[in-house]
Amino acid sequence: MKPNLRRLFFSPHFAIGVLLSLLSLVIHTIPEMQVYWEVYRAKEGYASALQLTIQPIYFGGFILFAVLSSAFPASSALIDDQRERMSVYEAGRLGLKRYIRTKAFSASLCGGVATATGFLLHAMFCYALFLPSDPLNYPAHVLPFDGTLYAGMYGLMGGWPMVAYVALMLGVTGFVWALIGLATAAWIPDKVIAAAAPVMVYYLWLWGGFRDMLGGTGLSPTTLYNDGLTWPRLAASLAQYLILGVAAWLVYRRGMHRRLANG
């Protein structure tokens, strides 16, 4: 497990995933960077570092890249292993079942951590330039989180508890999107298709495609780290991701058994 994790986290795939996540956040913050000196002179009326950290999630283009930054590192690593026959070697060394489990966990973890790392790097950048969240002393830092899980987070310790929570949820959801990428790569060893498939699933879910096809209702895939989060919505969203993750795992396991059994 450890050598596999080390190889994944020091690979170009992981670096690209982090970069995709970071750039999709920074491009929203660039206009704020340009008025930094004005912020420094009139800090009482300006947004907090926490607001600048989470704004790209709520209003920017981050959701366009979050799934891709998770799926690409995992699926690309698996496809490279298949092309280099590393999968056959590892399966023979570890045993088929253990290899399939180890690869799924390590590669999916790599994808989730890539997205969360990009978010945390962006958060550190924002906190280095702007004031920490302090709604008691700065009215401009007050956010409409009354009645949500964030109500007790965003004013505590400069808002870092909320940053940590959002990073964790990005990692959790990224783990599932990476697993979907692995499931695709197990059946179709093409990097573009394997990275694009989770994005397609994401948008079918986001815009109600599954609801229209299956006739059910559900929460948005961004619920876990979006505003308006409550305990019931948290539990329901985690359940949705659990179902999606189990389905992806079954598809991935079947595809890997089929591929490795046929050499």
PyMOL commands that set and color helices and strands:
alter all, ss='L'
color gray80, all
select helices_A, chain A and resi 2-9+12-34+36-41+43-45+49-58+62-83+86-94+96-129+139-141+149-152+157-187+191-206+209-214+223-225+231-261
alter helices_A, ss='H'
color red, helices_A
deselect
rebuild
show_as cartoon
